[in-house]
């Protein structure tokens, strides 16, 4: 879940699929019609089927992470300007929310997540989260554990409908592919030097901490003991949404100097979804 906070709605990264080839078991995501009186334009949710689709997602990610948030990326050699690309992208499924084309405006990707399935993680040599955390204790879960990451929403479409559409498609994808666990990194901005992140961790470790058997360790830890951990900090909206869905914090935050964020390792199991969310996202 490599995600950065943004105004109003923060950003919140399973199948044998490679770029340019559609996996036969990827569940189709229907277009979601928005009432005419709503401010949001009509949009559709779909999985990337071609490299051009992935490039659209990477262009949005670059716009949000680099241009808006100031991240310093180190893409692979030969990466085109204006794209956020890393070595995991070729192994991931890419979920897109795209506006529908109108007479005066072309279709545009306004939201994205990427998903790394267990099989794809083996081909990639591991999960992205393993670059930030030692995930040894999650080994018993890995066969049915997908990683979410590189989530972002265009700044003009952060009213909530886009992220809910993404979550609905993700839940359907997990359910259809018999996957039951989602893991990733949820980011907290560090413009204050990390005090808010340290305070949030101190509170969530008491209220939403995972059991010891699933706790992980950061590779580059945020020095929480040297920071103020007493601030009354509200979780970013996306982290709050994950917690409401039953997510657990797996351990202390890592520091990501490239994104200048504190990253909390988080895990969500579909079995922990409250009944109202199971009905909303899974129709149960």
Residue pairs with C-beta under 8 A, 6 or more apart in sequence:
1 12
1 13
1 147
1 148
1 149
1 151
1 182
1 183
1 184
1 185
1 186
1 242
1 266
2 13
2 128
2 149
2 150
2 151
2 184
2 185
2 187
2 259
2 263
3 10
3 11
3 12
3 13
3 149
3 150
3 151
3 152
3 184
3 185
3 186
3 187
3 238
4 10
4 11
4 64
4 65
4 69
4 71
4 152
4 187
4 189
4 259
4 261
5 11
5 187
5 188
5 189
5 236
5 237
5 238
6 64
6 68
6 69
6 152
6 153
6 155
6 158
7 155
7 158
8 158
8 159
8 237
9 153
9 158
9 159
9 160
9 163
9 237
9 238
10 236
10 237
10 238
10 239
11 64
11 151
11 152
11 153
11 187
11 238
12 113
12 148
12 151
12 163
12 186
12 238
12 239
12 241
12 242
13 88
13 92
13 113
13 114
13 116
13 128
13 147
13 148
13 149
13 150
13 151
13 184
13 185
14 93
14 115
14 117
14 118
14 119
14 120
14 146
14 173
14 174
14 177
14 179
15 23
15 25
15 26
15 93
15 117
15 119
15 120
15 177
16 23
16 119
16 120
17 23
17 26
17 93
17 120
18 90
18 91
19 48
19 50
19 51
19 54
19 90
20 50
20 51
22 47
22 49
23 93
25 176
25 177
26 47
26 93
26 173
27 169
27 172
27 173
27 176
28 46
28 47
29 44
29 45
29 46
29 47
29 95
29 169
29 172
30 44
30 45
31 42
31 43
31 44
31 45
31 100
32 42
32 43
32 44
32 45
32 161
32 165
33 42
34 40
34 41
34 42
34 43
34 161
38 161
39 159
40 157
40 159
40 161
40 162
41 99
41 100
41 102
42 99
42 100
43 97
43 98
43 99
43 100
43 110
43 161
43 162
43 165
44 97
44 98
44 100
45 95
45 96
45 97
45 98
45 165
45 166
45 168
45 169
46 53
46 95
46 96
46 98
47 93
47 94
47 95
47 96
47 169
47 173
48 54
48 57
48 93
48 94
48 95
48 96
53 94
53 96
54 89
54 94
55 80
55 83
56 96
56 98
56 109
57 94
57 96
57 109
57 112
57 114
57 150
58 83
58 84
58 85
58 89
59 82
59 83
59 109
60 109
60 110
60 111
60 112
60 152
60 154
61 83
61 84
61 112
61 150
61 152
62 73
62 82
62 83
62 84
63 82
63 154
64 152
64 153
64 154
64 155
65 71
65 73
65 84
65 152
65 259
66 72
66 73
66 84
68 155
69 189
69 259
70 260
71 258
71 259
71 260
72 258
72 259
73 84
73 86
73 258
74 258
75 83
75 84
75 85
75 86
76 85
76 86
76 87
79 85
84 150
86 128
87 124
88 114
88 116
88 124
88 128
88 149
89 114
91 116
91 120
91 121
91 123
91 124
92 114
92 115
92 116
92 120
92 149
93 114
93 115
93 116
93 117
93 120
93 173
94 112
94 113
94 114
94 115
95 112
95 113
95 114
95 115
95 166
95 169
95 170
95 173
96 109
96 111
96 112
97 109
97 110
97 111
97 112
97 153
97 157
97 162
97 165
97 166
98 107
98 108
98 109
98 110
99 105
99 107
99 108
99 110
100 107
101 107
108 154
109 154
110 153
110 154
110 156
110 157
110 162
111 151
111 152
111 153
111 154
111 157
111 162
111 163
111 165
111 166
112 150
112 151
112 152
112 166
113 148
113 149
113 150
113 151
113 166
113 170
114 148
114 149
114 150
114 151
115 146
115 147
115 148
115 170
115 173
116 124
116 127
116 128
116 146
116 147
116 149
117 146
117 177
117 179
118 142
118 143
118 144
118 145
118 146
118 179
121 127
121 142
121 147
127 135
127 147
127 183
128 147
128 149
128 185
129 135
129 147
129 149
129 183
129 184
129 185
129 265
131 219
132 185
132 218
132 219
132 220
132 254
132 256
132 263
132 265
133 185
133 216
133 217
133 218
133 219
133 250
133 251
133 254
133 265
134 216
134 217
134 219
135 183
135 216
136 216
137 213
137 214
137 215
137 216
138 145
138 183
138 214
138 216
138 250
138 267
141 181
141 183
141 214
141 267
144 178
144 179
144 180
144 181
145 179
145 180
145 181
145 182
145 183
146 174
146 179
146 181
146 182
146 183
147 182
147 183
147 184
148 170
148 182
148 183
148 184
149 184
149 185
151 166
151 238
153 162
153 163
154 162
163 238
163 241
167 241
167 281
168 280
168 281
170 182
171 270
171 281
171 282
172 281
172 282
173 179
174 180
174 182
174 270
175 270
175 282
180 269
180 270
180 271
181 267
181 268
181 269
181 270
182 267
182 268
182 269
182 270
183 250
183 265
183 266
183 267
183 268
184 265
184 266
185 254
185 256
185 263
185 264
185 265
185 266
186 236
186 238
186 239
186 242
186 263
186 264
186 266
187 256
187 259
187 261
187 262
187 263
187 264
188 196
188 197
188 200
188 236
188 239
188 253
188 261
188 262
188 263
188 264
189 196
189 260
189 261
190 196
190 197
190 255
190 260
190 261
190 262
191 260
193 227
194 222
194 223
194 224
194 227
194 255
194 262
195 227
195 228
195 229
195 231
196 231
196 233
197 222
197 224
197 227
197 253
197 262
197 264
198 222
198 224
198 227
198 228
198 229
198 253
198 262
199 227
199 228
199 229
199 230
199 231
199 232
199 233
200 233
200 235
200 264
201 222
201 224
201 229
201 249
201 252
201 253
201 262
201 264
202 224
202 229
202 230
203 233
204 235
204 243
204 249
204 264
205 249
205 252
208 243
208 247
208 248
208 249
209 215
209 248
209 249
210 248
210 249
210 250
210 251
210 267
214 248
214 250
214 267
215 250
215 251
216 250
216 251
216 265
217 251
217 252
218 251
218 252
218 253
218 254
218 255
218 263
218 265
219 254
220 254
220 255
220 256
220 257
221 252
221 253
221 254
221 255
222 252
222 253
222 254
222 255
222 262
223 255
224 252
224 253
234 240
235 243
239 264
239 266
242 266
242 268
244 274
244 277
245 268
245 272
245 273
245 274
245 277
246 268
246 269
246 272
246 273
246 274
246 277
247 266
247 267
247 268
247 272
248 266
248 267
248 268
248 272
249 264
249 265
249 266
250 264
250 265
250 266
250 267
251 265
253 262
253 263
253 264
253 265
254 262
254 263
254 265
255 261
255 262
255 263
256 262
256 263
270 282
273 281
273 282
278 284
